[in-house]
Amino acid sequence: MNSATLHVSGLSTAQRPGVGDALRGLAVAAKGVVVALWAAVSQPAPAALQAPLTAFEEAENLRAIAFEWLQSDPEFAQDLYCAADRHELASRRPS
């Protein structure tokens, strides 16, 4: 069995933190809270809170992806163009 001895003679003469130290710590903590709140308020709204895209905007996004694929895989790009057209036209039909 092991044992350890702790000499605490130096702890009794140590100075306790005063009110000034406590207020300084409180000020640092308050500054951290204000910085965190400002960061949370100034962030842009998440995508879930923004207005949903229209069918035209979704189709245009798909066409942009198709354009990126046009050089490497033209058949796939054409499929994407067709899908964008179908999606846009389907949204125009009365239900």
C-alpha positions in Angstrom: 0.0 0.0 0.0 1.3 3.4 -0.9 0.8 6.6 1.1 1.5 10.2 0.4 1.9 13.1 2.7 0.8 16.6 1.9 2.4 19.5 3.7 -0.1 22.3 4.0 1.9 24.8 6.0 2.2 27.2 3.0 -1.5 27.2 2.4 -2.5 28.9 5.7 -0.4 32.0 4.9 -1.7 32.3 1.4 -3.8 35.4 0.7 -7.4 34.8 0.0 -8.9 36.5 -3.1 -10.6 39.7 -2.3 -13.7 41.5 -3.6 -11.6 43.2 -6.3 -10.5 39.8 -7.7 -14.1 38.6 -7.7 -15.3 41.6 -9.5 -12.5 41.3 -12.1 -13.5 37.7 -12.7 -17.2 38.7 -13.0 -16.3 41.4 -15.5 -14.3 38.9 -17.6 -17.3 36.5 -17.5 -19.8 39.2 -18.4 -17.6 40.2 -21.4 -17.6 36.6 -22.5 -21.4 36.5 -22.3 -21.8 39.7 -24.3 -19.4 38.5 -27.0 -21.2 35.2 -27.3 -24.6 36.9 -27.5 -23.4 39.4 -30.2 -22.0 36.5 -32.2 -25.3 34.6 -32.0 -27.4 37.6 -33.0 -25.1 38.7 -35.9 -25.1 35.3 -37.6 -27.1 35.0 -40.8 -30.4 33.1 -40.5 -30.1 29.3 -41.0 -31.4 27.9 -44.3 -34.4 26.4 -42.5 -35.7 29.9 -41.6 -35.2 31.4 -45.0 -37.9 31.3 -47.6 -38.0 28.0 -49.6 -36.7 28.1 -53.2 -39.2 28.4 -56.0 -39.4 25.6 -58.6 -37.7 28.0 -61.1 -34.8 28.6 -58.6 -34.5 24.9 -58.0 -34.4 24.2 -61.7 -31.8 26.9 -62.3 -29.6 25.3 -59.5 -29.9 22.0 -61.3 -29.0 23.6 -64.6 -25.9 25.1 -63.0 -24.9 21.6 -61.8 -25.5 20.2 -65.3 -23.3 22.9 -66.8 -20.5 21.7 -64.5 -20.9 18.2 -65.9 -21.2 19.1 -69.5 -17.5 18.7 -70.4 -16.8 15.5 -68.5 -20.1 13.6 -69.0 -22.4 15.3 -71.6 -25.1 12.5 -71.4 -25.4 13.0 -67.6 -25.6 16.7 -68.1 -28.4 16.3 -70.6 -30.3 14.2 -68.1 -29.9 16.9 -65.5 -31.1 19.6 -68.0 -34.2 17.4 -68.8 -34.9 16.8 -65.1 -34.7 20.6 -64.5 -37.1 21.3 -67.3 -39.6 18.6 -66.1 -39.4 19.9 -62.5 -40.1 23.5 -63.7 -42.9 22.5 -66.0 -44.5 20.2 -63.4 -44.8 23.2 -61.0 -46.7 25.2 -63.6 -49.4 22.6 -64.1 -52.6 23.2 -62.2 -53.2 20.5 -59.6 
